[in-house]
Amino acid sequence: MSDEILINVTPQETRVAVMQQGAVQELYIERSSHLGIVGNIYLGRVMRVLPGMQSAFINIGLERAAFLHVADIWENHNNGDTAKPIEKVLHEWQSLLVQVIKDPLGSKGARLSTQISIAGRLLVYLPQESHIGVSQRIEDEAERELLRAKLQQLLPPDHSGGYIIRTVAETASDKDLLADIEYLDKLWSKLQQQVTASPTPALLYQELNISLRVLRDFVNEDTTRILVDSRETYQRMVSFAQDYISSATSLLGHYAGERPLFDLYAVEEEIERALSRRVDLKSGGYLIIDQTEALTTVDVNTGGFVGGRNFDDTIFKTNLEAAHVAARQLRLRNLGGIIICDFIDMESQEHRDAVLEEFMKALARDHTRTTINGFSALGLVEMTRKRTRESLAHVLCEACPTCQGRGEVKTAQTVCYEILREIVREARQFNAREFRILASQQVIDLFLDEESQSLAQLSDFISKPISLQVETLYNQEQYDVILM
């Protein structure tokens, strides 16, 4: 399948849309005010060691201290069963070379590892390792062994460190592999020099920005075109491609049309749809996607789809379509962590197996690691998707100030009764001449109509007049009781 990559650049942010057959499959947003830090390497300082949690907080120069768990300490990971407790490995004020493996998410600081890896176009360099690994996406065992042997022959005899061979290296020439080895060696040598010369905390290596990562990580044999709407970014990408990925140079194009690039390809509309709870299926069914702190749920419904011959057939076809759409939405929205997919109940085991197979096929093109456990006893598909950065909704949205993220607001009647209770409290504490209610139009209208008798009864009870005033800027839950 042919892929197109669209890059929209403004001074404030860069947005990347990966298209397949005219539909947005993946979306990445990098803002200049909040750049992602996954892959960055820091010289940090240990601030606190917590034996009870087997973790430590590391100062890497960010607003919040970063988090290092004992399982992410390379020395322990390498020692297997003889792993030492964290208090035997680290001590406070110790300098430590660390790499970010998860961006800060919500109230949590960045997650760190002491196992360093530096990504190139074809290879990932592991300076602390000695073995050569191969991407799991290359499944043929003979091909994997051939690539290992090929890289081993190209490495100098005195070379130290290990490598992971990336998927794009499958068709790479010896010249390209040698260029990548040289590039990664230079980066590591420069980084080692900085370790001895830098104070702590210090940023030693910064990941490429999103536009250059597109060339390094996203371009493959299916990519037919990369359109960029910024001449400056286009020229920078061409220069990078000529130095490191010559095959990608011919794919790059500068878009100079009057109509915005993302409007032309309907990406803006897709972004709006990706922020909605409901996703409509072509068959007439729909998905409801809810994201919480602990997990994400995907609920499949038949909606208006009546199907063909029988009810089982209708459910099966809806679930098959939902499997593809759900997998795409997980990528598009960048939903991570625990994910529960509630497909419509199917009586046939054959149908369940077919839906699960389609779902796994659809997830196979995901760049992010996913693990799927199949149908549970309750008929739910349980899966995980590695979370390394904020979801699309968390990047673009914030909790609603009206409902405080509940997704619902109190009814006007509920607010009326709250106000009546508030006036009783105030009347017991203060001897005011009059009480004035400031509230939204909906609440005041209710006091003038259905709840007018309640208001009159309260006024008689406290022996004080109560007046009403509409505040047009108040939402339905906002009110004030003014003592006159």
Secondary structure, 3 states (H helix, E strand, C coil): CCEEEEEEECCCEEEEEEEECCEEEEEEEEECCECCCCCCEEEEEEEEEECCCCEEEEECCCCCCEEEEHHHCHHHHHHHHHCCCHHHHCCCCCEEEEEEEECCECCECCEEECCCCEECCCEEEECCCCCEEECCCCCCHHHHHHHHHHHHHHCCCCCCCEEEECHHHHHCCHHHHHHHHHHHHHHHHHHHHHHHHCCCCEEEECCCCHHHHHHHHHCCCCEEEEEECCHHHHHHHHHHHHHHCHHHHHHEEECCCCCCHHHHCCHHHHHHHHCCCEEECCCCCEEEEEECCCEEEEEEECCCCCCCCCHHHHHHHHHHHHHHHHHHHHHHHCCCEEEEEECCCCCCHHHHHHHHHHHHHHHCCCCCCEEEEEECCCCCEEEEECCCCCCHHHHHCCCCCCCCCCCCCCCHHHHHHHHHHHHHHHHHHCCCCCEEEEECHHHHHHHHCCCHHHHHHHHHHHCCCEEEEECCCCCCCCEEEEEC
